[in-house]
Amino acid sequence: MPTALPSSALSPSPTRDRAVLLVASAGCAMTVLDANVVGVVLPAIARDLNASFADIEWVISAYVLCFAAMLLPAGSIADRYGRKRVFKLGILAFAATSLFCGLAPSATVLYLARAGQGLSAAFLLAPALAVIGNAFHQPEARNRAWAAWGGVMGLTMVLAPLLGGLIGSLLGWRWAFNINLPICVILYLAACGCIDESREPDNRPLDTVGILFFTGSMFSATWLLIVGPAIGWHSPTVTIVAVLGLLCLSAFLRSQSRNPHPLVELGLFRSKPFVGAVIAMFAYASTAQVMASVLPMYLQNARGQTVLTAGASMLPFALAMLVFPHVGRRLSARLDSRGVLSIGLAVVAIGNLLMILATRQACGYPLIGSMAILGMGGGLLNGETQKAIMSTLPHGRAGMASGISTTSRFTGILLGFSGFGAVLASSIHHYAEAATQRAGLHVAANYYDQIIAGDLDRAMAAYSPAVAAVLMPIARDSYAVGFASAFALAAAMAAACALAVQLLMRDARPAR
């Protein structure tokens, strides 16, 4: 027997619908805001906790890894046990883990708490999206709701760097997490008052085995990229972890092919246009969206900007990311998804190439222009990637396509940040070591680790002012060279993926 609809569903109220949209959008925005604000204060965290570069990478990667791994399961759990209930639990868990992050006495405690925060964020975002989808049934109303949701998320991207700069300079990095507590209290009370409970009575079982193997393979890849440069790629530990990661990936693919209710339907990847659209999403996340965390490190460590100035300097990138999805929608009236995605990836490649040139310029104008172009390409992709993935599959596979799209996005951020970190650490160490040898200077063993982590003040404190005056430019130049290598990798990835999209999406009709 079908369940009775809540009274609000029988007598919809525009005011109540707007409240539901605002609360659910705020829950989604908080997960994105937290990730981007933390990216701005990373150098301050490194200095205060005496953290290594690997520790700093885990602060971002632990959050994104757990977020990506649990997003699909969180949606299934919300559908089964109640979206409002899971959303409220997600708010409480996010508040608790934010408190643990703000109180963390060490880098290890911080990134473990960040892992819990990533889990909580998945249980915030997934039910919030389902709440919006359940509240707006008519196509026109639903389109308006998702447009408003996109506007909130875009505004969050713009405000996050400024908010991170203000928090870091006025209150300290711990308030990047503590500020979530009053927001969570308000959000929880609002959710209790305006959101009705809803669930799917015929929900398919969770693919627990698939979740475990997927998480294991992603953790192994992340660990290799973060720890590998520090202990050496020829280390037996690296070999063991690499083998375990491959075994997890193989077991994941095997489980998906045999499970009647898989986490990912592998048969969907027989569609070349779908594969091309997924590649575009991965490339967008790993070469453009990830820069929200990478660029603040460059601005502070390589160019010596304060946390507040770095946050303000991110505006060209953030504003372009906000505006250019609208440009992409206008382009889509003249071009198909293949054309828009290829142009977007090409612009991202050009932006990253220009960032290489900007690292060699003392003047700030080339940097502003390069970040703006990088944001333009990211904005074009942000507006088109999701639509492209959904349009290459039949309507009946919309739920699975959406899940694959979201997982591709966060996997791209995770592997992009970890991969750029590996290139950055190796390049900085190589350049700094060669430069100090040319200068005839002998430095402590931990000197290179400290400058890679961005803790330049502590790195210079062990030397006389005359020696520090020589070492500081070397450290800054090392960072510039390291980031130039990372931007070169991003440009090559974006260009290669643009070519792959051109080849795979020639016939972008929905697959059977």
Kinemage of the C-alpha trace (Angstrom):
@kinemage 1
@onewidth
@group {chain A} dominant
@subgroup {mainchain}
@vectorlist {calphas} color= white
{ca met a 1} P 0.000 0.000 0.000
{ca pro a 2} L 1.481 3.393 -0.922
{ca thr a 3} L 2.479 5.659 1.929
{ca ala a 4} L 0.499 8.832 2.558
{ca leu a 5} L 2.017 12.047 1.355
{ca pro a 6} L 2.822 14.745 3.907
{ca ser a 7} L 0.441 17.649 4.088
{ca ser a 8} L 2.983 19.992 2.566
{ca ala a 9} L 3.107 17.788 -0.534
{ca leu a 10} L -0.688 17.926 -0.877
{ca ser a 11} L -0.799 21.699 -0.355
{ca pro a 12} L 2.497 23.091 -1.512
{ca ser a 13} L 3.496 26.456 -0.084
{ca pro a 14} L 5.853 28.683 -2.082
{ca thr a 15} L 7.307 30.074 1.141
{ca arg a 16} L 7.911 26.607 2.541
{ca asp a 17} L 9.428 25.423 -0.746
{ca arg a 18} L 11.833 28.366 -0.726
{ca ala a 19} L 12.780 27.546 2.860
{ca val a 20} L 13.441 23.901 1.948
{ca leu a 21} L 15.577 25.000 -1.012
{ca leu a 22} L 17.517 27.486 1.123
{ca val a 23} L 18.239 24.999 3.919
{ca ala a 24} L 19.234 22.157 1.589
{ca ser a 25} L 21.401 24.473 -0.531
{ca ala a 26} L 23.078 25.829 2.607
{ca gly a 27} L 23.914 22.269 3.665
{ca cys a 28} L 25.539 21.597 0.288
{ca ala a 29} L 27.341 24.945 0.312
{ca met a 30} L 28.850 24.301 3.734
{ca thr a 31} L 30.651 21.185 2.485
{ca val a 32} L 32.194 23.132 -0.422
{ca leu a 33} L 32.891 26.248 1.656
{ca asp a 34} L 34.757 24.249 4.273
{ca ala a 35} L 37.007 22.563 1.719
{ca asn a 36} L 37.924 25.830 -0.028
{ca val a 37} L 38.385 27.888 3.137
{ca val a 38} L 40.758 25.256 4.523
{ca gly a 39} L 42.777 25.448 1.296
{ca val a 40} L 43.509 29.128 1.990
{ca val a 41} L 44.758 28.540 5.568
{ca leu a 42} L 46.895 25.443 4.818
{ca pro a 43} L 50.240 27.293 5.101
{ca ala a 44} L 49.191 28.653 8.504
{ca ile a 45} L 48.300 25.121 9.636
{ca ala a 46} L 51.724 23.891 8.519
{ca arg a 47} L 53.513 26.599 10.491
{ca asp a 48} L 51.445 26.281 13.658
{ca leu a 49} L 51.512 22.463 13.864
{ca asn a 50} L 55.052 22.053 12.511
{ca ala a 51} L 53.557 19.784 9.871
{ca ser a 52} L 55.304 18.131 6.960
{ca phe a 53} L 54.118 18.600 3.384
{ca ala a 54} L 52.657 15.075 3.450
{ca asp a 55} L 50.650 16.006 6.563
{ca ile a 56} L 49.305 19.080 4.800
{ca glu a 57} L 48.304 17.013 1.770
{ca trp a 58} L 46.414 14.608 4.028
{ca val a 59} L 44.423 17.520 5.514
{ca ile a 60} L 42.831 17.981 2.078
{ca ser a 61} L 43.043 14.431 0.764
{ca ala a 62} L 41.548 12.689 3.831
{ca tyr a 63} L 38.463 14.911 3.538
{ca val a 64} L 38.017 14.397 -0.205
{ca leu a 65} L 38.773 10.654 -0.052
{ca cys a 66} L 36.094 9.917 2.548
{ca phe a 67} L 33.677 12.329 0.876
{ca ala a 68} L 34.079 10.620 -2.520
{ca ala a 69} L 33.946 7.093 -1.094
{ca met a 70} L 30.746 7.622 0.909
{ca leu a 71} L 28.715 9.891 -1.368
{ca leu a 72} L 26.909 7.095 -3.239
{ca pro a 73} L 26.279 4.995 -0.088
{ca ala a 74} L 25.031 8.088 1.738
{ca gly a 75} L 22.441 8.685 -0.963
{ca ser a 76} L 21.208 5.085 -0.744
{ca ile a 77} L 21.055 5.231 3.062
{ca ala a 78} L 19.097 8.492 2.916
{ca asp a 79} L 16.632 7.026 0.415
{ca arg a 80} L 16.107 3.988 2.633
{ca tyr a 81} L 16.006 5.426 6.166
{ca gly a 82} L 14.676 8.922 5.505
{ca arg a 83} L 16.297 11.944 3.891
{ca lys a 84} L 15.440 14.380 6.658
{ca arg a 85} L 16.728 12.010 9.337
{ca val a 86} L 20.031 11.390 7.560
{ca phe a 87} L 20.428 15.095 6.744
{ca lys a 88} L 20.029 16.009 10.422
{ca leu a 89} L 22.498 13.300 11.465
{ca gly a 90} L 24.921 14.625 8.862
{ca ile a 91} L 24.648 18.141 10.331
{ca leu a 92} L 25.340 16.882 13.862
{ca ala a 93} L 28.280 14.753 12.707
{ca phe a 94} L 29.711 17.652 10.679
{ca ala a 95} L 29.505 19.917 13.729
{ca ala a 96} L 31.210 17.343 15.977
{ca thr a 97} L 34.048 16.622 13.540
{ca ser a 98} L 34.528 20.359 12.888
{ca leu a 99} L 34.998 20.807 16.646
{ca phe a 100} L 37.611 18.030 16.683
{ca cys a 101} L 39.404 19.723 13.768
{ca gly a 102} L 39.431 23.070 15.553
{ca leu a 103} L 40.868 21.503 18.722
{ca ala a 104} L 43.449 19.277 16.967
{ca pro a 105} L 46.805 19.431 18.815
{ca ser a 106} L 48.780 17.864 15.963
{ca ala a 107} L 48.660 17.382 12.214
{ca thr a 108} L 47.880 13.678 12.615
{ca val a 109} L 44.843 14.355 14.790
{ca leu a 110} L 43.758 17.064 12.364
{ca tyr a 111} L 43.735 14.917 9.256
{ca leu a 112} L 42.045 12.035 11.093
{ca ala a 113} L 39.340 14.473 12.168
{ca arg a 114} L 39.184 15.713 8.571
{ca ala a 115} L 38.488 12.149 7.439
{ca gly a 116} L 35.500 12.088 9.787
{ca gln a 117} L 34.452 15.486 8.467
{ca gly a 118} L 34.530 14.117 4.912
{ca leu a 119} L 32.269 11.230 5.932
{ca ser a 120} L 29.896 13.711 7.560
{ca ala a 121} L 29.930 15.926 4.475
{ca ala a 122} L 28.761 13.003 2.326
{ca phe a 123} L 25.796 12.537 4.669
{ca leu a 124} L 25.069 16.255 4.313
{ca leu a 125} L 25.316 16.617 0.544
{ca ala a 126} L 23.611 13.413 -0.633
{ca pro a 127} L 20.363 13.782 1.371
{ca ala a 128} L 20.280 17.536 0.693
{ca leu a 129} L 20.231 16.892 -3.063
{ca ala a 130} L 17.521 14.263 -2.581
{ca val a 131} L 15.479 16.690 -0.459
{ca ile a 132} L 15.537 19.251 -3.269
{ca gly a 133} L 14.592 16.644 -5.867
{ca asn a 134} L 11.718 15.409 -3.690
{ca ala a 135} L 10.374 18.899 -2.896
{ca phe a 136} L 10.089 20.101 -6.499
{ca his a 137} L 8.150 17.756 -8.782
{ca gln a 138} L 7.096 19.933 -11.720
{ca pro a 139} L 9.788 20.275 -14.428
{ca glu a 140} L 9.669 24.083 -14.486
{ca ala a 141} L 9.828 24.384 -10.697
{ca arg a 142} L 12.598 21.809 -10.517
{ca asn a 143} L 14.653 23.649 -13.157
{ca arg a 144} L 14.289 26.899 -11.199
{ca ala a 145} L 15.260 25.127 -7.990
{ca trp a 146} L 18.419 23.628 -9.475
{ca ala a 147} L 19.319 26.980 -11.036
{ca ala a 148} L 19.003 28.619 -7.610
{ca trp a 149} L 21.060 25.803 -6.064
{ca gly a 150} L 23.758 26.357 -8.692
{ca gly a 151} L 23.758 30.071 -7.919
{ca val a 152} L 24.305 29.386 -4.215
{ca met a 153} L 27.162 26.997 -4.967
{ca gly a 154} L 28.751 29.488 -7.366
{ca leu a 155} L 28.490 32.286 -4.817
{ca thr a 156} L 30.128 29.975 -2.295
{ca met a 157} L 33.089 29.521 -4.645
{ca val a 158} L 33.528 33.304 -4.812
{ca leu a 159} L 33.176 33.955 -1.082
{ca ala a 160} L 35.318 31.036 0.124
{ca pro a 161} L 38.755 32.573 -0.643
{ca leu a 162} L 37.796 35.922 0.891
{ca leu a 163} L 36.295 34.266 3.949
{ca gly a 164} L 39.364 32.054 4.316
{ca gly a 165} L 41.642 35.088 4.111
{ca leu a 166} L 39.632 37.014 6.709
{ca ile a 167} L 39.441 34.065 9.092
{ca gly a 168} L 43.133 33.255 8.741
{ca ser a 169} L 44.309 36.831 9.276
{ca leu a 170} L 41.860 37.933 12.008
{ca leu a 171} L 40.928 34.797 13.962
{ca gly a 172} L 43.466 32.105 13.141
{ca trp a 173} L 43.168 28.895 11.134
{ca arg a 174} L 41.245 26.991 13.846
{ca trp a 175} L 38.241 29.216 13.181
{ca ala a 176} L 38.080 27.824 9.649
{ca phe a 177} L 36.547 24.813 11.451
{ca asn a 178} L 35.007 26.448 14.543
{ca ile a 179} L 32.839 28.714 12.417
{ca asn a 180} L 30.904 25.630 11.294
{ca leu a 181} L 29.455 25.110 14.789
{ca pro a 182} L 26.971 28.049 14.916
{ca ile a 183} L 26.099 27.452 11.249
{ca cys a 184} L 25.294 23.795 11.995
{ca val a 185} L 23.073 24.785 14.956
{ca ile a 186} L 21.040 27.177 12.791
{ca leu a 187} L 20.877 24.652 9.950
{ca tyr a 188} L 19.718 21.846 12.234
{ca leu a 189} L 16.906 23.940 13.736
{ca ala a 190} L 15.809 25.085 10.280
{ca ala a 191} L 15.809 21.500 8.963
{ca cys a 192} L 13.615 20.379 11.859
{ca gly a 193} L 11.092 23.087 11.067
{ca cys a 194} L 10.737 23.130 7.283
{ca ile a 195} L 11.798 19.767 5.766
{ca asp a 196} L 9.320 16.895 5.563
{ca glu a 197} L 10.478 13.307 5.848
{ca ser a 198} L 10.640 11.298 2.627
{ca arg a 199} L 12.123 7.978 1.562
{ca glu a 200} L 12.073 5.428 -1.260
{ca pro a 201} L 10.164 2.292 -0.174
{ca asp a 202} L 11.670 0.118 -2.954
{ca asn a 203} L 15.337 0.838 -2.480
{ca arg a 204} L 18.007 -1.563 -3.692
{ca pro a 205} L 20.588 -3.017 -1.274
{ca leu a 206} L 23.911 -1.346 -0.568
{ca asp a 207} L 26.967 -2.687 -2.377
{ca thr a 208} L 29.129 -2.867 0.768
{ca val a 209} L 31.839 -4.976 -0.870
{ca gly a 210} L 32.126 -2.533 -3.758
{ca ile a 211} L 32.408 0.407 -1.351
{ca leu a 212} L 35.253 -1.250 0.575
{ca phe a 213} L 37.261 -2.188 -2.528
{ca phe a 214} L 36.730 1.236 -4.152
{ca thr a 215} L 37.858 3.013 -0.978
{ca gly a 216} L 40.874 0.710 -0.681
{ca ser a 217} L 42.015 1.394 -4.232
{ca met a 218} L 41.580 5.184 -3.849
{ca phe a 219} L 43.372 5.200 -0.491
{ca ser a 220} L 46.294 3.245 -1.965
{ca ala a 221} L 46.645 5.640 -4.894
{ca thr a 222} L 46.447 8.677 -2.602
{ca trp a 223} L 48.984 7.205 -0.160
{ca leu a 224} L 51.419 6.468 -2.981
{ca leu a 225} L 51.220 10.012 -4.362
{ca ile a 226} L 51.614 11.645 -0.944
{ca val a 227} L 54.138 9.374 0.783
{ca gly a 228} L 55.995 8.022 -2.266
{ca pro a 229} L 58.152 11.135 -2.898
{ca ala a 230} L 59.192 11.246 0.785
{ca ile a 231} L 60.297 7.611 1.224
{ca gly a 232} L 61.377 6.915 -2.349
{ca trp a 233} L 59.553 5.225 -5.215
{ca his a 234} L 61.816 2.152 -4.986
{ca ser a 235} L 60.905 1.518 -1.340
{ca pro a 236} L 59.474 -1.971 -0.592
{ca thr a 237} L 56.594 -0.271 1.245
{ca val a 238} L 55.657 1.628 -1.914
{ca thr a 239} L 55.699 -1.617 -3.900
{ca ile a 240} L 53.478 -3.398 -1.358
{ca val a 241} L 50.935 -0.572 -1.270
{ca ala a 242} L 50.895 -0.375 -5.070
{ca val a 243} L 50.194 -4.106 -5.325
{ca leu a 244} L 47.444 -3.877 -2.696
{ca gly a 245} L 45.877 -0.966 -4.567
{ca leu a 246} L 45.858 -2.894 -7.837
{ca leu a 247} L 44.339 -5.915 -6.098
{ca cys a 248} L 41.603 -3.712 -4.602
{ca leu a 249} L 40.883 -2.172 -8.003
{ca ser a 250} L 40.750 -5.595 -9.663
{ca ala a 251} L 38.460 -6.920 -6.919
{ca phe a 252} L 36.237 -3.842 -7.256
{ca leu a 253} L 35.819 -4.324 -11.008
{ca arg a 254} L 35.130 -8.042 -10.539
{ca ser a 255} L 32.545 -7.384 -7.830
{ca gln a 256} L 30.775 -4.803 -9.996
{ca ser a 257} L 30.493 -7.223 -12.906
{ca arg a 258} L 28.954 -9.947 -10.713
{ca asn a 259} L 26.736 -7.938 -8.368
{ca pro a 260} L 23.082 -7.614 -9.510
{ca his a 261} L 22.923 -4.229 -7.723
{ca pro a 262} L 26.416 -2.768 -8.269
{ca leu a 263} L 27.768 0.555 -7.115
{ca val a 264} L 28.756 1.228 -10.745
{ca glu a 265} L 27.226 -0.441 -13.791
{ca leu a 266} L 30.307 -1.245 -15.860
{ca gly a 267} L 28.191 -1.846 -18.938
{ca leu a 268} L 27.580 1.906 -19.161
{ca phe a 269} L 31.227 2.360 -20.142
{ca arg a 270} L 30.580 0.595 -23.436
{ca ser a 271} L 29.220 3.957 -24.584
{ca lys a 272} L 32.123 6.005 -25.961
{ca pro a 273} L 30.293 9.351 -25.560
{ca phe a 274} L 29.635 8.504 -21.911
{ca val a 275} L 33.300 7.658 -21.370
{ca gly a 276} L 34.289 10.932 -23.037
{ca ala a 277} L 31.946 12.921 -20.783
{ca val a 278} L 33.273 11.157 -17.653
{ca ile a 279} L 36.854 11.917 -18.760
{ca ala a 280} L 35.864 15.575 -19.164
{ca met a 281} L 34.435 15.633 -15.624
{ca phe a 282} L 37.569 14.012 -14.196
{ca ala a 283} L 39.799 16.432 -16.106
{ca tyr a 284} L 37.770 19.450 -14.999
{ca ala a 285} L 38.066 18.436 -11.353
{ca ser a 286} L 41.761 17.468 -11.484
{ca thr a 287} L 43.076 20.400 -13.548
{ca ala a 288} L 40.722 23.307 -12.731
{ca gln a 289} L 38.516 22.802 -9.678
{ca val a 290} L 41.464 21.482 -7.634
{ca met a 291} L 43.168 24.872 -8.069
{ca ala a 292} L 40.929 26.259 -5.322
{ca ser a 293} L 43.281 24.404 -2.937
{ca val a 294} L 46.513 24.605 -4.949
{ca leu a 295} L 46.603 28.330 -5.827
{ca pro a 296} L 46.478 29.661 -2.221
{ca met a 297} L 49.585 27.598 -1.423
{ca tyr a 298} L 51.377 29.079 -4.423
{ca leu a 299} L 50.365 32.652 -3.578
{ca gln a 300} L 51.544 32.395 0.031
{ca asn a 301} L 54.617 30.173 -0.248
{ca ala a 302} L 56.042 31.176 -3.634
{ca arg a 303} L 54.985 34.838 -3.805
{ca gly a 304} L 55.083 35.595 -0.082
{ca gln a 305} L 51.525 36.931 0.172
{ca thr a 306} L 49.673 37.062 3.476
{ca val a 307} L 46.664 34.820 3.975
{ca leu a 308} L 44.315 37.801 3.519
{ca thr a 309} L 46.031 38.995 0.337
{ca ala a 310} L 46.070 35.452 -1.039
{ca gly a 311} L 42.334 35.124 -0.429
{ca ala a 312} L 41.661 38.392 -2.250
{ca ser a 313} L 44.025 37.422 -5.083
{ca met a 314} L 41.881 34.343 -5.739
{ca leu a 315} L 38.970 36.535 -6.870
{ca pro a 316} L 39.790 36.506 -10.623
{ca phe a 317} L 39.710 32.710 -10.592
{ca ala a 318} L 36.574 32.493 -8.423
{ca leu a 319} L 34.590 35.131 -10.337
{ca ala a 320} L 35.389 33.489 -13.666
{ca met a 321} L 34.221 30.138 -12.247
{ca leu a 322} L 30.956 31.854 -11.252
{ca val a 323} L 30.273 33.715 -14.510
{ca phe a 324} L 31.367 31.318 -17.241
{ca pro a 325} L 28.796 28.543 -16.666
{ca his a 326} L 26.333 31.102 -18.092
{ca val a 327} L 28.628 31.614 -21.080
{ca gly a 328} L 28.714 27.839 -21.503
{ca arg a 329} L 24.930 27.710 -21.605
{ca arg a 330} L 24.932 30.287 -24.420
{ca leu a 331} L 27.582 28.321 -26.293
{ca ser a 332} L 25.542 25.127 -25.957
{ca ala a 333} L 22.834 26.746 -28.094
{ca arg a 334} L 25.319 26.739 -30.989
{ca leu a 335} L 27.598 23.809 -30.139
{ca asp a 336} L 27.042 20.286 -28.879
{ca ser a 337} L 28.533 19.040 -25.600
{ca arg a 338} L 31.603 17.757 -27.410
{ca gly a 339} L 32.412 21.268 -28.645
{ca val a 340} L 31.810 23.039 -25.333
{ca leu a 341} L 33.806 20.478 -23.347
{ca ser a 342} L 36.709 20.576 -25.809
{ca ile a 343} L 36.826 24.375 -25.704
{ca gly a 344} L 36.646 24.367 -21.913
{ca leu a 345} L 39.504 21.871 -21.566
{ca ala a 346} L 41.586 23.789 -24.122
{ca val a 347} L 41.091 27.029 -22.168
{ca val a 348} L 42.083 25.240 -18.943
{ca ala a 349} L 45.246 23.976 -20.671
{ca ile a 350} L 46.061 27.518 -21.850
{ca gly a 351} L 45.400 28.917 -18.370
{ca asn a 352} L 47.787 26.421 -16.796
{ca leu a 353} L 50.456 27.179 -19.422
{ca leu a 354} L 50.110 30.892 -18.693
{ca met a 355} L 50.448 30.126 -14.980
{ca ile a 356} L 53.885 28.648 -15.780
{ca leu a 357} L 54.899 31.988 -17.305
{ca ala a 358} L 53.378 33.896 -14.380
{ca thr a 359} L 55.573 32.003 -11.923
{ca arg a 360} L 58.598 33.695 -13.542
{ca gln a 361} L 57.166 37.219 -13.397
{ca ala a 362} L 57.414 39.509 -10.382
{ca cys a 363} L 54.568 41.653 -11.728
{ca gly a 364} L 51.112 40.602 -10.553
{ca tyr a 365} L 49.161 41.342 -13.747
{ca pro a 366} L 50.193 38.184 -15.662
{ca leu a 367} L 49.177 36.168 -12.604
{ca ile a 368} L 45.743 37.828 -12.450
{ca gly a 369} L 45.152 37.198 -16.139
{ca ser a 370} L 46.332 33.590 -15.943
{ca met a 371} L 44.072 32.782 -12.988
{ca ala a 372} L 41.129 34.432 -14.748
{ca ile a 373} L 41.667 32.351 -17.913
{ca leu a 374} L 42.022 29.203 -15.826
{ca gly a 375} L 38.730 30.053 -14.102
{ca met a 376} L 37.044 30.727 -17.462
{ca gly a 377} L 37.837 27.231 -18.676
{ca gly a 378} L 36.740 25.753 -15.362
{ca gly a 379} L 33.480 27.692 -15.524
{ca leu a 380} L 32.702 26.416 -19.031
{ca leu a 381} L 33.284 22.852 -17.864
{ca asn a 382} L 31.397 23.265 -14.599
{ca gly a 383} L 28.272 24.213 -16.483
{ca glu a 384} L 28.503 21.463 -19.117
{ca thr a 385} L 30.094 18.303 -17.664
{ca gln a 386} L 27.102 17.127 -15.626
{ca lys a 387} L 24.693 17.786 -18.497
{ca ala a 388} L 26.958 15.956 -20.940
{ca ile a 389} L 27.123 12.844 -18.758
{ca met a 390} L 23.364 12.786 -18.236
{ca ser a 391} L 22.612 13.310 -21.944
{ca thr a 392} L 24.737 10.373 -23.140
{ca leu a 393} L 22.645 7.774 -21.289
{ca pro a 394} L 18.949 6.840 -21.385
{ca his a 395} L 16.674 8.572 -18.881
{ca gly a 396} L 16.243 5.363 -16.902
{ca arg a 397} L 19.949 5.405 -16.003
{ca ala a 398} L 19.883 8.981 -14.673
{ca gly a 399} L 20.499 7.992 -11.051
{ca met a 400} L 23.508 5.835 -11.852
{ca ala a 401} L 24.893 8.462 -14.268
{ca ser a 402} L 24.601 11.170 -11.620
{ca gly a 403} L 26.410 8.998 -9.076
{ca ile a 404} L 29.241 8.221 -11.502
{ca ser a 405} L 29.495 11.924 -12.360
{ca thr a 406} L 29.836 12.993 -8.731
{ca thr a 407} L 32.303 10.222 -7.942
{ca ser a 408} L 34.405 11.167 -11.000
{ca arg a 409} L 34.485 14.773 -9.827
{ca phe a 410} L 35.743 14.046 -6.319
{ca thr a 411} L 38.113 11.323 -7.507
{ca gly a 412} L 39.587 13.908 -9.885
{ca ile a 413} L 40.062 16.427 -7.058
{ca leu a 414} L 41.639 13.765 -4.846
{ca leu a 415} L 44.094 12.364 -7.398
{ca gly a 416} L 44.773 15.792 -8.909
{ca phe a 417} L 45.737 17.330 -5.566
{ca ser a 418} L 47.819 14.314 -4.561
{ca gly a 419} L 49.507 14.076 -7.968
{ca phe a 420} L 50.366 17.768 -8.123
{ca gly a 421} L 51.667 17.485 -4.563
{ca ala a 422} L 54.005 14.663 -5.592
{ca val a 423} L 55.362 16.683 -8.535
{ca leu a 424} L 55.619 19.804 -6.377
{ca ala a 425} L 57.547 18.093 -3.562
{ca ser a 426} L 59.992 16.369 -5.930
{ca ser a 427} L 60.659 19.527 -7.962
{ca ile a 428} L 61.156 21.742 -4.900
{ca his a 429} L 63.593 19.308 -3.302
{ca his a 430} L 65.601 18.842 -6.498
{ca tyr a 431} L 65.898 22.569 -7.269
{ca ala a 432} L 66.608 23.656 -3.680
{ca glu a 433} L 69.279 20.994 -3.206
{ca ala a 434} L 71.048 21.966 -6.430
{ca ala a 435} L 70.821 25.698 -5.616
{ca thr a 436} L 72.250 25.360 -2.101
{ca gln a 437} L 75.128 23.252 -3.444
{ca arg a 438} L 75.917 25.887 -6.091
{ca ala a 439} L 75.903 28.535 -3.354
{ca gly a 440} L 78.318 26.422 -1.303
{ca leu a 441} L 75.917 26.230 1.648
{ca his a 442} L 75.456 23.270 3.978
{ca val a 443} L 71.933 22.954 5.373
{ca ala a 444} L 70.286 20.703 7.934
{ca ala a 445} L 68.584 17.503 6.785
{ca asn a 446} L 65.133 18.854 7.656
{ca tyr a 447} L 65.645 22.121 5.756
{ca tyr a 448} L 64.171 20.752 2.527
{ca asp a 449} L 61.183 19.208 4.317
{ca gln a 450} L 60.433 22.545 5.988
{ca ile a 451} L 60.496 24.580 2.792
{ca ile a 452} L 58.416 21.962 0.955
{ca ala a 453} L 55.827 22.296 3.746
{ca gly a 454} L 55.919 26.094 3.318
{ca asp a 455} L 57.259 26.685 6.828
{ca leu a 456} L 59.909 29.138 5.629
{ca asp a 457} L 60.257 31.064 8.892
{ca arg a 458} L 61.182 27.933 10.860
{ca ala a 459} L 63.470 26.796 8.048
{ca met a 460} L 65.424 30.093 8.207
{ca ala a 461} L 65.508 30.370 11.998
{ca ala a 462} L 68.424 27.929 12.309
{ca tyr a 463} L 70.784 30.123 10.263
{ca ser a 464} L 72.484 33.472 10.650
{ca pro a 465} L 70.819 36.493 9.006
{ca ala a 466} L 73.464 36.532 6.259
{ca val a 467} L 72.905 32.861 5.363
{ca ala a 468} L 69.122 33.200 5.668
{ca ala a 469} L 69.267 36.125 3.238
{ca val a 470} L 70.701 33.716 0.654
{ca leu a 471} L 68.461 30.768 1.519
{ca met a 472} L 65.142 32.649 1.451
{ca pro a 473} L 65.292 33.540 -2.299
{ca ile a 474} L 66.328 29.946 -3.013
{ca ala a 475} L 63.261 28.700 -1.112
{ca arg a 476} L 60.932 31.091 -2.980
{ca asp a 477} L 62.448 30.173 -6.340
{ca ser a 478} L 62.164 26.470 -5.483
{ca tyr a 479} L 58.465 26.889 -4.861
{ca ala a 480} L 58.018 28.748 -8.139
{ca val a 481} L 59.830 25.976 -10.032
{ca gly a 482} L 57.795 23.299 -8.238
{ca phe a 483} L 54.500 24.968 -9.069
{ca ala a 484} L 55.585 25.503 -12.670
{ca ser a 485} L 56.046 21.720 -12.911
{ca ala a 486} L 52.593 21.134 -11.385
{ca phe a 487} L 50.959 23.604 -13.788
{ca ala a 488} L 52.749 21.915 -16.714
{ca leu a 489} L 51.304 18.559 -15.660
{ca ala a 490} L 47.825 20.094 -15.383
{ca ala a 491} L 48.134 21.664 -18.848
{ca ala a 492} L 49.239 18.367 -20.398
{ca met a 493} L 46.362 16.496 -18.736
{ca ala a 494} L 43.765 19.041 -19.888
{ca ala a 495} L 45.075 19.013 -23.468
{ca ala a 496} L 45.174 15.199 -23.624
{ca cys a 497} L 41.634 14.950 -22.249
{ca ala a 498} L 40.403 17.554 -24.771
{ca leu a 499} L 41.698 15.306 -27.543
{ca ala a 500} L 40.075 12.248 -25.920
{ca val a 501} L 36.726 14.065 -25.745
{ca gln a 502} L 36.976 14.957 -29.427
{ca leu a 503} L 37.602 11.330 -30.389
{ca leu a 504} L 35.097 9.654 -28.057
{ca met a 505} L 32.124 12.016 -28.322
{ca arg a 506} L 31.749 12.112 -32.088
{ca asp a 507} L 28.397 10.383 -31.810
{ca ala a 508} L 26.920 11.656 -28.566
{ca arg a 509} L 23.499 10.054 -28.866
{ca pro a 510} L 22.243 8.317 -25.690
{ca ala a 511} L 23.332 4.691 -25.353
{ca arg a 512} L 20.818 1.907 -25.088
